Amino acid sequence: MTVHAWLLFLATALVSTLMPGPSSALCLAHGAAHGPRRAFYTALGVNVAVLCLMALSAVGVGAILSASSATFQVLKTVGALFLGGVGIAMWRSSGAADATVQDDAPAVEAHRATRGRLFLMGLFTGAANPKALLFFFALFPQFIRPEAPRLGQFALLAVTWMVCEMGALLAYAVGGQRLSGWLRQRRAVPWLHRVCALLLIAVAIWLGLVS
């Protein structure tokens, strides 16, 4: 892989990972509710999911999904249901955030949010969209030279993407924390949770309806 090709991939990864989506909305909400240190485990879960999707696309699962519309539809429906469930749970937890603003006490939800739970939420949210498999399946061959060893090239692309992904998600988490401080002064923290919840629900509906 040439340096020019890698820089082009880096630019693609930066733009793609910085774009708002369900994973960034989740990290934004977790950063606001639990702080960036705990939201790191959410971002870590998303990154593990992304790595698995990239590996599956490399071994040809993306080709199988593109050829089998029924299998793709089942996975897409399961992912949509999961994202919708996370969005509904986040909307319901906005009541705890409301109580936090009024009482200046730690949210009940924060006590239940263990590192393992945050990691799993990030993992399943990152894996909920099977279209990412098709995206990586279509993207990676554009930057891999077939005459050169492929494993090393794939590893370089995967590490580049994961560094960009982690950086973007942590930026959303830090932004969520800072935004929550500003909103807390105006007793509007619950609305941040509700906006993130609506985004997740909207993505779930989009996944369920768009072929």
C-alpha positions as CSV (number, residue, x, y, z in Angstrom):
1,M,0.0,0.0,0.0
2,T,1.3,3.4,-1.0
3,V,1.5,6.3,1.4
4,H,-0.9,8.2,-0.8
5,A,-3.5,5.4,-0.6
6,W,-3.1,5.2,3.2
7,L,-3.6,9.0,3.6
8,L,-6.7,8.7,1.4
9,F,-8.0,5.9,3.6
10,L,-7.2,7.9,6.7
11,A,-9.2,10.9,5.4
12,T,-12.1,8.5,4.6
13,A,-11.9,7.0,8.1
14,L,-11.8,10.4,9.8
15,V,-14.9,11.7,7.9
16,S,-16.8,8.5,8.4
17,T,-16.1,8.1,12.2
18,L,-16.8,11.7,13.0
19,M,-20.3,11.6,11.3
20,P,-23.1,11.3,13.9
21,G,-24.7,7.9,14.3
22,P,-26.0,5.5,16.9
23,S,-22.5,4.8,18.4
24,S,-21.6,8.4,18.7
25,A,-25.1,9.2,20.2
26,L,-24.5,6.5,22.8
27,C,-21.1,7.8,23.7
28,L,-22.4,11.3,23.9
29,A,-25.1,10.2,26.3
30,H,-22.8,8.0,28.4
31,G,-20.2,10.8,28.6
32,A,-22.9,13.1,29.9
33,A,-24.3,10.6,32.4
34,H,-21.1,8.8,33.6
35,G,-18.1,10.9,32.4
36,P,-15.6,10.2,29.7
37,R,-13.6,7.6,31.8
38,R,-16.6,5.3,32.0
39,A,-17.7,6.1,28.5
40,F,-14.3,4.8,27.4
41,Y,-15.7,1.3,28.0
42,T,-18.7,2.1,25.7
43,A,-16.2,3.3,23.0
44,L,-14.1,0.2,23.6
45,G,-17.1,-2.0,23.0
46,V,-18.0,-0.2,19.8
47,N,-14.4,-0.7,18.6
48,V,-14.4,-4.4,19.3
49,A,-17.6,-4.7,17.3
50,V,-16.1,-2.7,14.5
51,L,-13.0,-5.0,14.5
52,C,-15.2,-8.1,14.3
53,L,-17.2,-6.6,11.4
54,M,-14.0,-5.8,9.5
55,A,-12.7,-9.3,10.1
56,L,-15.9,-10.8,8.9
57,S,-15.9,-8.7,5.8
58,A,-12.3,-9.8,5.1
59,V,-13.2,-13.5,5.3
60,G,-16.1,-13.0,2.9
61,V,-19.2,-12.7,5.1
62,G,-20.0,-9.4,3.4
63,A,-20.2,-11.3,0.1
64,I,-22.6,-13.8,1.7
65,L,-24.8,-11.1,3.0
66,S,-24.9,-9.3,-0.3
67,A,-25.9,-12.5,-2.0
68,S,-28.5,-13.6,0.6
69,S,-31.1,-10.9,1.0
70,A,-33.1,-13.0,3.5
71,T,-30.1,-13.4,5.9
72,F,-29.3,-9.7,5.6
73,Q,-32.9,-8.8,6.3
74,V,-33.0,-10.9,9.5
75,L,-29.7,-9.4,10.8
76,K,-30.9,-5.9,9.9
77,T,-34.2,-6.5,11.8
78,V,-32.5,-7.8,14.9
79,G,-30.1,-4.8,14.8
80,A,-33.1,-2.4,14.4
81,L,-34.9,-4.0,17.4
82,F,-31.8,-3.7,19.6
83,L,-31.2,-0.1,18.7
84,G,-34.8,0.7,19.3
85,G,-34.7,-1.0,22.7
86,V,-31.6,1.0,23.6
87,G,-33.3,4.2,22.6
88,I,-36.4,3.4,24.6
89,A,-34.3,2.6,27.6
90,M,-32.4,5.8,27.3
91,W,-35.6,7.8,27.0
92,R,-36.9,6.1,30.2
93,S,-33.7,6.8,32.0
94,S,-34.1,10.5,31.3
95,G,-36.4,10.6,34.3
96,A,-33.4,9.6,36.5
97,A,-31.4,12.4,34.8
98,D,-34.3,14.8,35.7
99,A,-34.1,13.7,39.3
100,T,-30.4,14.3,39.3
101,V,-30.8,17.9,38.1
102,Q,-33.5,18.6,40.7
103,D,-31.8,16.9,43.7
104,D,-28.1,17.4,42.7
105,A,-27.6,13.7,43.6
106,P,-26.0,10.9,41.6
107,A,-28.4,9.4,39.1
108,V,-29.7,5.9,40.0
109,E,-28.8,4.8,36.5
110,A,-25.2,5.7,37.0
111,H,-24.9,3.3,39.9
112,R,-26.2,0.5,37.7
113,A,-23.9,1.3,34.8
114,T,-21.0,-1.0,35.4
115,R,-18.0,-1.0,33.1
116,G,-19.1,-4.4,31.8
117,R,-22.6,-3.1,31.0
118,L,-21.3,0.0,29.2
119,F,-18.9,-2.2,27.2
120,L,-21.7,-4.6,26.2
121,M,-24.0,-1.7,25.2
122,G,-21.2,-0.3,23.0
123,L,-20.5,-3.8,21.6
124,F,-24.0,-4.6,20.6
125,T,-24.7,-1.1,19.3
126,G,-21.6,-1.2,17.1
127,A,-22.6,-4.6,15.8
128,A,-26.3,-3.7,15.3
129,N,-26.0,-2.5,11.7
130,P,-25.1,-5.3,9.3
131,K,-24.7,-2.6,6.5
132,A,-21.3,-1.9,8.1
133,L,-20.3,-5.4,6.9
134,L,-21.2,-4.4,3.3
135,F,-19.5,-1.0,3.8
136,F,-16.1,-2.6,4.8
137,F,-16.5,-5.3,2.2
138,A,-16.8,-2.6,-0.5
139,L,-14.2,-0.2,1.0
140,F,-11.2,-2.3,1.9
141,P,-10.5,-3.7,-1.6
142,Q,-10.2,-0.1,-2.9
143,F,-7.0,0.3,-0.8
144,I,-5.5,-3.2,-0.8
145,R,-2.9,-4.1,-3.5
146,P,-3.6,-7.7,-4.6
147,E,0.0,-8.4,-5.5
148,A,1.2,-7.5,-2.0
149,P,0.7,-9.5,1.3
150,R,-2.9,-8.8,2.2
151,L,-2.8,-9.6,5.9
152,G,-0.4,-6.7,6.7
153,Q,-2.4,-4.3,4.6
154,F,-5.6,-5.3,6.3
155,A,-4.0,-4.9,9.7
156,L,-2.9,-1.4,8.8
157,L,-6.3,-0.4,7.6
158,A,-8.0,-1.9,10.6
159,V,-5.7,-0.3,13.1
160,T,-6.1,3.1,11.3
161,W,-9.9,2.8,11.4
162,M,-10.0,1.8,15.0
163,V,-7.8,4.7,16.1
164,C,-10.0,7.1,14.3
165,E,-13.1,5.4,15.7
166,M,-11.9,5.5,19.3
167,G,-10.7,9.1,19.0
168,A,-14.1,10.2,17.5
169,L,-16.1,8.4,20.1
170,L,-14.1,9.7,23.0
171,A,-14.5,13.2,21.6
172,Y,-18.3,12.7,21.6
173,A,-18.0,11.5,25.3
174,V,-16.0,14.5,26.3
175,G,-18.4,16.8,24.4
176,G,-21.3,15.1,26.3
177,Q,-19.7,15.8,29.6
178,R,-19.1,19.4,28.8
179,L,-22.6,19.8,27.3
180,S,-24.2,18.2,30.4
181,G,-22.5,20.8,32.7
182,W,-23.9,23.6,30.6
183,L,-27.3,21.9,30.4
184,R,-27.3,21.1,34.2
185,Q,-27.2,24.8,35.0
186,R,-30.3,25.2,32.9
187,R,-31.9,22.0,34.2
188,A,-32.1,20.6,30.7
189,V,-30.0,17.5,31.0
190,P,-32.9,15.2,30.4
191,W,-33.4,16.7,27.0
192,L,-29.9,15.6,26.0
193,H,-30.8,12.0,26.9
194,R,-34.1,12.3,25.0
195,V,-32.5,13.7,21.8
196,C,-29.9,10.9,21.8
197,A,-32.8,8.4,22.5
198,L,-34.8,9.8,19.5
199,L,-31.7,9.5,17.3
200,L,-31.3,5.9,18.2
201,I,-35.0,5.2,17.6
202,A,-34.9,7.0,14.3
203,V,-31.9,4.9,13.1
204,A,-33.7,1.8,14.3
205,I,-36.8,2.8,12.2
206,W,-34.5,3.6,9.2
207,L,-32.8,0.3,9.5
208,G,-36.2,-1.5,9.6
209,L,-37.7,0.3,6.7
210,V,-34.9,0.9,4.2
211,S,-33.8,-2.1,2.1
